[in-house]
């Protein structure tokens, strides 16, 4: 069965295109809706999905515009296409 977080994340980064990034909350809001009670609880699952997809080479996790090690990053991050 397909993972809606993965599908949404990949669709959003592809739509944004090379050299552009998305905020993890965009993925959570796309699934959980505009109210924080809906998307807030999805933030940790979104992070786990981003880490997994980064390890698979499907997305890049960036901090301050630079790719980071998916196993070792803290704080605010963005998600983009790899090599973008």
C-alpha positions as CSV (number, residue, x, y, z in Angstrom):
1,X,0.0,0.0,0.0
2,X,1.3,3.5,-0.9
3,X,2.4,5.9,1.8
4,X,0.5,9.1,1.6
5,X,3.3,11.1,3.2
6,X,5.8,9.8,0.7
7,X,3.5,10.4,-2.3
8,X,2.7,13.9,-1.1
9,X,6.3,14.8,-0.4
10,X,7.6,13.5,-3.8
11,X,4.7,15.3,-5.6
12,X,5.4,18.6,-3.9
13,X,9.1,18.6,-4.5
14,X,8.6,17.6,-8.1
15,X,6.1,20.3,-8.6
16,X,8.4,22.9,-7.0
17,X,11.2,21.8,-9.3
18,X,15.0,21.8,-9.2
19,X,16.7,24.3,-7.0
20,X,13.5,25.0,-5.0
21,X,12.5,23.5,-1.7
22,X,9.4,22.8,0.3
23,X,8.7,23.2,4.0
24,X,7.9,20.0,5.9
25,X,4.7,21.6,7.1
26,X,3.5,21.8,3.5
27,X,3.4,18.0,3.4
28,X,1.7,17.8,6.8
29,X,-0.9,20.5,5.8
30,X,-1.6,18.8,2.5
31,X,-2.7,15.7,4.4
32,X,-3.9,17.0,7.7
33,X,-5.6,20.2,6.6
34,X,-5.1,23.8,7.6
35,X,-5.7,23.5,11.3
36,X,-2.7,22.8,13.6
37,X,-4.6,20.0,15.3
38,X,-4.7,18.2,12.0
39,X,-1.2,18.8,10.6
40,X,0.8,19.2,13.8
41,X,0.8,15.6,14.8
42,X,2.1,14.7,11.3
43,X,5.4,16.7,11.6
44,X,7.4,13.8,13.2
45,X,6.1,11.3,10.6
46,X,7.0,13.8,7.8
47,X,10.5,14.1,9.2
48,X,10.9,10.3,9.3
49,X,9.6,10.0,5.8
50,X,12.1,12.8,4.6
51,X,15.0,11.0,6.3
52,X,14.0,7.6,4.6
53,X,13.6,9.2,1.2
54,X,16.9,11.1,1.6
55,X,18.7,7.9,2.3
56,X,17.1,6.4,-0.8
57,X,18.3,9.3,-2.8
58,X,14.8,10.5,-3.7
59,X,14.9,13.9,-1.9
60,X,17.5,16.1,-0.2
61,X,17.3,17.5,3.3
62,X,18.7,21.0,3.5
63,X,19.6,23.4,6.3
64,X,20.5,27.0,5.4
65,X,20.5,25.9,1.7
66,X,23.0,23.1,2.1
67,X,22.4,19.4,2.0
68,X,22.8,17.7,5.4
69,X,23.4,14.1,6.6
70,X,19.9,12.6,7.0
71,X,21.1,10.8,10.1
72,X,22.5,13.8,11.8
73,X,20.7,17.1,11.5
74,X,18.8,19.3,13.9
75,X,16.4,22.2,13.8
76,X,14.6,23.8,10.8
77,X,15.0,22.0,7.5
78,X,13.7,22.1,4.0
79,X,13.2,19.4,1.4
80,X,14.2,19.5,-2.2
81,X,15.1,17.4,-5.2
82,X,18.5,15.7,-4.9
83,X,21.3,17.6,-6.6
84,X,18.9,20.5,-7.1
